[in-house]
Amino acid sequence: MLSNGRPLIAVVDDDSSVRKALAHLLRVSSYTANTFGSAKEFLDSLDQQKPDCLVLDLHMPDWGGLDLQHHLLRNGIKIPTVVITAHDEVGLRERCSNAGAVAFLVKPIPVDALINAIDSAMQPH
């Protein structure tokens, strides 16, 4: 849902400093950003507004990013997703892709790589 003509990006990450930095980066890059500290917080927001793209951390307490991706997939909720993680484990990239992620980025993420991944994720495939 475009907000003021700007694409809405949801950031789900349990680290408040990462959420704050990504929100700032997205806003100065002509996006609207909503941030969430957990998968549950994000899911609760979907009744009000569905984002144009989801930037999702994989490793979080309770539900991780892959759990959230599988939940969205099972429930037919299609949101272009960019996965971010500090851990590039064997097979993880493929598992995220199979769950619907269109990009997989390892922290620290270069700004241009994140913006390019978001722009690409929102293009019709």
Backbone hydrogen bonds, N-H to C=O, Kabsch-Sander energy under -0.5 kcal/mol:
donor,donor_aa,acceptor,acceptor_aa,energy
3,S,6,R,-2.9
4,N,2,L,-0.6
6,R,3,S,-1.9
9,I,7,P,-0.6
9,I,32,T,-3.2
10,A,53,C,-2.6
11,V,34,N,-2.8
12,V,10,A,-0.5
12,V,55,V,-2.9
13,D,11,V,-0.6
13,D,36,F,-2.2
16,S,14,D,-0.7
19,R,15,D,-2.4
20,K,16,S,-2.5
21,A,17,S,-2.2
22,L,18,V,-2.9
23,A,19,R,-2.6
24,H,20,K,-2.1
25,L,21,A,-2.5
26,L,22,L,-2.8
27,R,23,A,-2.3
28,V,24,H,-2.3
29,S,25,L,-0.7
29,S,26,L,-0.5
30,S,27,R,-1.2
31,Y,26,L,-2.2
32,T,7,P,-3.0
34,N,9,I,-2.4
36,F,11,V,-2.8
42,F,38,S,-1.9
43,L,39,A,-2.9
44,D,40,K,-2.6
45,S,41,E,-0.9
45,S,42,F,-1.0
46,L,42,F,-0.8
46,L,43,L,-0.9
47,D,44,D,-0.5
48,Q,45,S,-1.4
49,Q,45,S,-2.1
52,D,8,L,-2.5
53,C,8,L,-1.3
54,L,80,P,-2.9
55,V,10,A,-3.4
56,L,54,L,-0.6
56,L,82,V,-2.8
57,D,12,V,-2.7
58,L,84,I,-1.7
60,M,58,L,-0.9
63,W,61,P,-0.5
64,G,62,D,-0.5
65,G,58,L,-2.0
68,L,64,G,-2.0
69,Q,65,G,-2.5
70,H,66,L,-2.4
71,H,67,D,-2.2
72,L,68,L,-2.6
73,L,69,Q,-2.5
74,R,70,H,-2.8
75,N,71,H,-1.7
76,G,73,L,-1.5
77,I,72,L,-2.8
78,K,76,G,-0.8
79,I,77,I,-0.7
81,T,100,G,-0.6
82,V,54,L,-3.2
83,V,81,T,-0.6
83,V,103,A,-2.8
84,I,56,L,-2.9
85,T,105,L,-1.8
88,D,86,A,-0.6
89,E,87,H,-1.3
92,L,89,E,-1.7
93,R,89,E,-0.6
95,R,91,G,-2.2
96,C,92,L,-2.5
97,S,93,R,-2.3
98,N,94,E,-2.7
99,A,95,R,-1.1
100,G,97,S,-1.6
101,A,96,C,-2.6
102,V,81,T,-2.7
103,A,81,T,-1.1
105,L,83,V,-3.1
107,K,85,T,-3.3
114,L,110,P,-1.9
115,I,111,V,-2.5
116,N,112,D,-2.5
117,A,113,A,-2.1
118,I,114,L,-2.5
119,D,115,I,-2.7
120,S,116,N,-2.6
121,A,117,A,-2.5
122,M,118,I,-1.7
123,Q,120,S,-1.2
